[in-house]
Amino acid sequence: MVDDGDGRSPATAAGAGRPAGPRQAWAGLPWLVRAAVTWSACVLVVVFALWALGRVAVLLAPLAVAVAVTLFLAALLDPVLVRLRRLRVPAALAALLTVLLLLGILVGVGVLVWNLTASQFGELTQQLDQGLQRSREFVTSTLPVTDAQLDKLVKQVRDGVSGSAPDPVGGARTAAEVVGSVLLALVLLFFMLKDGRSMWHWVLGRMTGPNRSTVAEAGRVGWRTLGSYSRGTMIIAAIDALGIGLALVLLGVPLALPLALITFLGGFVPIIGATVAGAVAVLVALAAKGPTTALLVLAAVIAVQQIEGNLLEPLIMKRQVQLHPAVVLVVVTAGTLIAGIAGAFVSVPIAAVAYRIVETVQRHREGGGPA
């Protein structure tokens, strides 16, 4: 090889004059710029994936909600099915009896509550109107807000609600979707109870290699988490309803049973549901008994919720289904935006199960086990 006089070969000298390639240009950038570009690209990919998943979820919302409710109820009723199977009841008959038991409880409780409170719901509306009127008087007397300004604000809110209300055709379509989702969930629940375990074994049978044990454990952990969440949520909601309902009865607040029922239903929507149910109870107490009783009801609601959050929830739910309150708020809000009230109900258990599954897979990988 002939030297050109400066210690470099002609080929090297010729290559030095060419512009640097993409790899050399990328390596020549400061590390902060490279990190910013890389993270920006990752964020864009994640945002686009979430947007695409959101679009699909909106299009398939009735089906997605039906499947989520089916899994929730199947995990809740699984102990009943297991006991029936231990009594050597055939799988199909055991699943049918479990579904009929669920329908019997729902219909029985609905009829009982309706018979006891149907005549009081009109009174509840009047009490809420009186509570709102007293709240209005309190606002105008203590804050620099006039009646005209408050009326204008209320009118704007009503106009916004009226403008966002669905048309009759949209309402009928929504009602049909709800009925269809309920029927689909019941049919899926029967098949899930009857053939759920065999379907899971079929899925595991299709998997080969070291990932099978990881998937099997992740499935078991996810199912246990869903069962613990569903049963724990029902127990906690019942305790909340009993505690707040008892406080309402002792304080002489009318409509204690409907308010306890609202508290029970609100318990299935973490944080937001309990807040709304407590606000309704305080508003009714304010209308019926005045500000002193309303403050006592507020104190009772706060006490019950503190006992629930600091004692009952850790004891009943265990650590395997605990999520940070900020995560719960974000998940409930996202579920509400995607699928309304039904989305708010099912969003937290889905997030809890997903978190436990990811945690299980990560633990397998970090422990050197199958991944």
C-alpha positions as CSV (number, residue, x, y, z in Angstrom):
1,M,0.0,0.0,0.0
2,V,1.5,3.4,-1.0
3,D,1.6,6.1,1.6
4,D,0.5,9.6,0.7
5,G,3.1,11.2,3.0
6,D,0.9,11.9,6.1
7,G,0.7,8.3,7.3
8,R,-2.6,7.5,5.7
9,S,-3.3,5.3,2.7
10,P,-4.9,6.8,-0.4
11,A,-8.2,4.9,0.4
12,T,-8.2,6.3,3.9
13,A,-7.5,9.8,2.7
14,A,-10.2,9.5,0.1
15,G,-12.7,8.2,2.7
16,A,-11.9,11.1,5.1
17,G,-13.2,13.5,2.5
18,R,-16.7,11.8,2.3
19,P,-19.5,13.0,4.5
20,A,-20.1,10.9,7.7
21,G,-22.8,8.2,7.5
22,P,-26.0,8.1,9.6
23,R,-24.4,6.1,12.4
24,Q,-21.4,8.5,12.6
25,A,-23.8,11.5,12.6
26,W,-25.9,10.0,15.3
27,A,-22.9,9.1,17.4
28,G,-21.6,12.6,17.0
29,L,-24.7,14.2,18.6
30,P,-24.6,15.1,22.3
31,W,-25.9,12.4,24.5
32,L,-28.7,14.7,25.8
33,V,-30.0,15.2,22.2
34,R,-29.9,11.5,21.5
35,A,-31.8,10.8,24.7
36,A,-34.4,13.4,24.0
37,V,-35.0,12.1,20.5
38,T,-35.2,8.5,21.7
39,W,-37.7,9.3,24.5
40,S,-39.8,11.5,22.2
41,A,-40.1,8.7,19.7
42,C,-41.1,6.2,22.4
43,V,-43.7,8.7,23.7
44,L,-45.1,9.1,20.3
45,V,-45.4,5.4,19.7
46,V,-47.1,4.8,23.1
47,V,-49.5,7.7,22.6
48,F,-50.5,6.4,19.1
49,A,-50.9,2.9,20.5
50,L,-53.2,4.2,23.3
51,W,-55.1,6.3,20.8
52,A,-55.7,3.2,18.6
53,L,-56.7,1.1,21.5
54,G,-59.1,3.8,22.7
55,R,-60.7,3.9,19.2
56,V,-61.1,0.2,19.2
57,A,-62.5,0.2,22.7
58,V,-65.1,2.9,21.8
59,L,-66.2,0.9,18.7
60,L,-66.5,-2.3,20.7
61,A,-67.6,-0.8,24.1
62,P,-70.7,-2.9,24.5
63,L,-68.8,-6.1,23.8
64,A,-65.9,-5.1,26.0
65,V,-68.1,-4.2,28.9
66,A,-70.1,-7.4,28.6
67,V,-66.9,-9.5,28.7
68,A,-65.5,-7.5,31.6
69,V,-68.7,-7.9,33.6
70,T,-68.8,-11.6,32.8
71,L,-65.3,-12.1,34.1
72,F,-66.1,-10.0,37.2
73,L,-69.3,-12.1,38.0
74,A,-67.5,-15.4,37.2
75,A,-64.8,-14.6,39.7
76,L,-67.4,-13.6,42.2
77,L,-69.4,-16.7,41.8
78,D,-66.6,-19.2,41.4
79,P,-66.7,-20.4,45.0
80,V,-70.4,-21.3,44.6
81,L,-69.6,-23.3,41.5
82,V,-66.7,-25.0,43.2
83,R,-68.9,-26.1,46.1
84,L,-71.6,-27.5,43.7
85,R,-68.9,-29.4,41.7
86,R,-67.6,-30.9,45.0
87,L,-71.1,-32.2,45.5
88,R,-70.7,-34.0,42.1
89,V,-73.2,-31.8,40.4
90,P,-72.6,-31.9,36.6
91,A,-70.8,-28.9,35.2
92,A,-73.7,-27.6,33.0
93,L,-76.2,-28.0,35.9
94,A,-73.9,-26.3,38.4
95,A,-73.3,-23.4,36.0
96,L,-77.0,-23.0,35.4
97,L,-77.8,-23.2,39.2
98,T,-75.2,-20.5,39.8
99,V,-76.6,-18.2,37.2
100,L,-80.1,-18.7,38.5
101,L,-78.9,-18.0,42.0
102,L,-77.4,-14.7,40.8
103,L,-80.7,-13.7,39.0
104,G,-82.7,-14.7,42.0
105,I,-80.7,-12.5,44.4
106,L,-80.7,-9.6,42.0
107,V,-84.5,-9.8,41.3
108,G,-85.3,-10.5,44.9
109,V,-83.3,-7.5,46.2
110,G,-84.7,-5.3,43.5
111,V,-88.3,-6.2,44.3
112,L,-87.7,-5.8,48.0
113,V,-86.1,-2.4,47.7
114,W,-88.7,-1.2,45.3
115,N,-91.6,-2.3,47.5
116,L,-90.0,-0.6,50.5
117,T,-88.8,2.6,48.9
118,A,-90.9,3.2,45.8
119,S,-93.2,5.6,47.6
120,Q,-90.2,7.4,49.1
121,F,-88.4,8.3,45.9
122,G,-90.8,11.2,45.2
123,E,-90.0,12.4,48.7
124,L,-86.3,12.0,48.0
125,T,-86.6,14.3,45.0
126,Q,-88.4,16.9,47.1
127,Q,-85.7,16.6,49.8
128,L,-83.0,17.1,47.3
129,D,-84.7,20.2,45.9
130,Q,-85.0,21.6,49.4
131,G,-81.4,20.9,50.1
132,L,-80.3,22.6,46.9
133,Q,-82.4,25.6,47.8
134,R,-80.8,25.8,51.2
135,S,-77.4,25.5,49.6
136,R,-78.3,28.3,47.3
137,E,-79.3,30.5,50.2
138,F,-76.0,29.7,51.9
139,V,-74.0,30.6,48.9
140,T,-75.7,33.9,48.2
141,S,-75.5,34.9,51.8
142,T,-71.9,34.1,52.5
143,L,-70.2,34.6,49.1
144,P,-70.1,37.7,46.9
145,V,-72.6,36.1,44.4
146,T,-75.9,37.5,43.6
147,D,-79.1,35.6,42.8
148,A,-79.0,36.8,39.2
149,Q,-75.4,35.5,38.7
150,L,-76.3,32.2,40.3
151,D,-79.4,31.8,38.1
152,K,-77.2,32.6,35.0
153,L,-74.7,29.9,36.0
154,V,-77.4,27.3,36.7
155,K,-79.0,28.2,33.3
156,Q,-75.7,27.7,31.5
157,V,-75.2,24.3,33.2
158,R,-78.7,23.2,32.3
159,D,-78.3,24.3,28.7
160,G,-75.0,22.4,28.5
161,V,-76.6,19.3,29.8
162,S,-79.6,19.6,27.5
163,G,-77.3,20.2,24.5
164,S,-75.3,17.1,25.3
165,A,-78.3,14.9,25.9
166,P,-78.8,12.2,23.3
167,D,-81.7,12.3,20.8
168,P,-84.5,9.8,21.1
169,V,-83.0,7.6,18.4
170,G,-79.6,7.6,20.1
171,G,-81.3,6.9,23.5
172,A,-83.2,3.9,22.0
173,R,-80.0,2.6,20.5
174,T,-78.2,3.0,23.8
175,A,-81.0,1.1,25.6
176,A,-80.8,-1.7,23.0
177,E,-77.1,-1.9,23.5
178,V,-77.5,-2.1,27.3
179,V,-80.1,-4.8,27.0
180,G,-78.0,-6.7,24.5
181,S,-74.9,-6.4,26.7
182,V,-76.8,-7.7,29.7
183,L,-78.1,-10.8,27.8
184,L,-74.7,-11.4,26.3
185,A,-73.1,-11.2,29.7
186,L,-75.5,-13.8,31.1
187,V,-74.9,-16.2,28.3
188,L,-71.1,-15.7,28.5
189,L,-71.3,-16.2,32.3
190,F,-73.0,-19.5,31.9
191,F,-70.3,-20.8,29.4
192,M,-67.5,-19.3,31.5
193,L,-68.7,-21.1,34.6
194,K,-69.3,-24.3,32.7
195,D,-66.2,-24.4,30.5
196,G,-63.9,-21.7,31.9
197,R,-61.3,-24.1,33.3
198,S,-61.3,-26.4,30.2
199,M,-60.8,-23.3,28.0
200,W,-57.9,-22.1,30.1
201,H,-56.3,-25.6,29.9
202,W,-56.8,-25.5,26.2
203,V,-54.9,-22.2,26.0
204,L,-52.1,-23.5,28.1
205,G,-52.0,-26.7,25.9
206,R,-51.3,-24.5,22.8
207,M,-48.2,-23.0,24.5
208,T,-44.8,-24.7,24.4
209,G,-41.4,-23.8,25.8
210,P,-40.4,-22.0,28.9
211,N,-43.1,-19.4,28.7
212,R,-45.9,-21.9,29.7
213,S,-45.2,-21.9,33.4
214,T,-45.0,-18.1,33.5
215,V,-48.4,-17.8,31.7
216,A,-49.9,-20.4,34.0
217,E,-48.8,-18.6,37.1
218,A,-49.8,-15.2,35.7
219,G,-53.3,-16.6,34.9
220,R,-53.7,-18.0,38.4
221,V,-52.6,-14.8,40.0
222,G,-54.8,-12.7,37.8
223,W,-57.8,-14.9,38.5
224,R,-57.2,-14.8,42.3
225,T,-56.8,-11.0,42.1
226,L,-60.1,-10.6,40.3
227,G,-61.9,-12.9,42.7
228,S,-60.5,-11.1,45.7
229,Y,-61.4,-7.7,44.3
230,S,-64.9,-8.7,43.4
231,R,-65.7,-10.3,46.7
232,G,-63.8,-7.7,48.7
233,T,-65.6,-4.8,47.0
234,M,-69.0,-6.3,47.7
235,I,-68.2,-6.8,51.3
236,I,-66.8,-3.3,51.7
237,A,-69.7,-1.7,49.9
238,A,-72.1,-3.6,52.2
239,I,-70.3,-2.5,55.3
240,D,-70.3,1.1,54.1
241,A,-74.0,1.0,53.3
242,L,-74.7,-0.5,56.7
243,G,-72.6,2.0,58.6
244,I,-73.9,5.1,56.9
245,G,-77.4,3.8,56.9
246,L,-77.3,3.1,60.6
247,A,-76.0,6.7,61.2
248,L,-78.8,8.1,59.1
249,V,-81.4,6.1,61.1
250,L,-79.9,7.2,64.5
251,L,-79.9,10.8,63.4
252,G,-83.5,10.6,62.2
253,V,-82.7,11.4,58.6
254,P,-85.5,10.2,56.3
255,L,-85.0,7.9,53.3
256,A,-82.2,6.0,55.1
257,L,-82.8,2.8,53.0
258,P,-82.6,4.5,49.6
259,L,-79.5,6.4,50.7
260,A,-77.9,3.2,52.0
261,L,-78.7,1.5,48.6
262,I,-77.0,4.4,46.8
263,T,-74.0,4.1,49.1
264,F,-73.8,0.3,48.3
265,L,-73.9,0.9,44.6
266,G,-71.4,3.8,44.9
267,G,-69.0,1.4,46.7
268,F,-68.3,-0.3,43.4
269,V,-66.8,2.9,42.0
270,P,-63.7,3.6,44.2
271,I,-63.3,7.1,45.6
272,I,-65.7,8.8,43.3
273,G,-68.7,6.6,44.1
274,A,-68.3,7.0,47.8
275,T,-67.9,10.8,47.5
276,V,-71.1,11.2,45.4
277,A,-73.1,8.9,47.7
278,G,-71.9,10.8,50.8
279,A,-72.7,14.1,49.2
280,V,-76.3,13.0,48.5
281,A,-76.8,11.8,52.1
282,V,-75.5,15.1,53.4
283,L,-77.7,17.1,51.1
284,V,-80.8,15.1,52.1
285,A,-79.9,15.6,55.8
286,L,-79.5,19.4,55.2
287,A,-82.9,19.6,53.6
288,A,-84.7,17.5,56.2
289,K,-83.0,18.3,59.5
290,G,-80.9,21.4,58.9
291,P,-77.2,22.2,59.0
292,T,-76.4,20.6,62.4
293,T,-77.6,17.2,61.3
294,A,-76.0,17.6,58.0
295,L,-72.6,18.2,59.7
296,L,-73.2,15.1,61.8
297,V,-74.0,13.0,58.7
298,L,-70.8,14.4,57.1
299,A,-68.8,13.4,60.1
300,A,-70.3,9.9,60.0
301,V,-69.6,9.5,56.3
302,I,-66.0,10.6,56.8
303,A,-65.6,8.3,59.7
304,V,-67.0,5.3,57.9
305,Q,-64.8,6.0,54.8
306,Q,-61.7,6.4,57.0
307,I,-62.4,3.1,58.7
308,E,-62.9,1.5,55.3
309,G,-59.8,2.9,53.7
310,N,-57.4,2.4,56.7
311,L,-58.7,-0.8,58.2
312,L,-61.2,-2.7,56.2
313,E,-59.7,-2.4,52.7
314,P,-56.2,-3.5,53.7
315,L,-57.7,-6.4,55.8
316,I,-60.2,-7.6,53.2
317,M,-58.5,-6.7,49.9
318,K,-55.0,-7.7,51.0
319,R,-52.0,-6.1,49.3
320,Q,-52.4,-8.0,46.1
321,V,-55.2,-5.8,44.8
322,Q,-54.1,-2.4,46.2
323,L,-53.6,0.4,43.8
324,H,-52.5,4.0,44.5
325,P,-55.4,6.5,44.8
326,A,-54.0,8.5,41.9
327,V,-53.9,5.5,39.7
328,V,-57.5,4.7,40.7
329,L,-58.7,8.2,39.9
330,V,-57.0,8.1,36.4
331,V,-58.4,4.6,35.7
332,V,-61.9,5.4,36.8
333,T,-61.9,8.6,34.7
334,A,-60.7,6.8,31.7
335,G,-63.2,4.0,32.1
336,T,-66.0,6.6,32.4
337,L,-64.9,8.4,29.3
338,I,-64.7,5.2,27.3
339,A,-67.9,3.4,28.5
340,G,-69.8,5.6,30.9
341,I,-70.9,4.2,34.2
342,A,-70.2,0.6,33.2
343,G,-66.7,1.6,32.4
344,A,-66.3,3.2,35.8
345,F,-67.4,-0.1,37.4
346,V,-65.0,-2.4,35.5
347,S,-62.0,-0.2,35.0
348,V,-60.4,-0.7,38.4
349,P,-60.5,-4.5,38.5
350,I,-59.1,-4.6,35.0
351,A,-56.2,-2.4,36.1
352,A,-55.6,-4.4,39.3
353,V,-55.5,-7.7,37.3
354,A,-53.2,-6.2,34.7
355,Y,-50.9,-4.9,37.3
356,R,-50.6,-8.2,39.1
357,I,-50.0,-10.1,35.9
358,V,-47.2,-7.7,34.8
359,E,-45.7,-7.9,38.3
360,T,-45.7,-11.8,38.2
361,V,-44.0,-11.8,34.8
362,Q,-41.4,-9.3,35.9
363,R,-40.7,-11.4,39.0
364,H,-40.2,-14.5,36.9
365,R,-37.7,-12.6,34.7
366,E,-35.8,-11.0,37.6
367,G,-35.7,-14.4,39.5
368,G,-34.1,-16.2,36.6
369,G,-37.1,-18.4,36.1
370,P,-39.1,-19.0,32.9
371,A,-40.0,-15.7,31.2
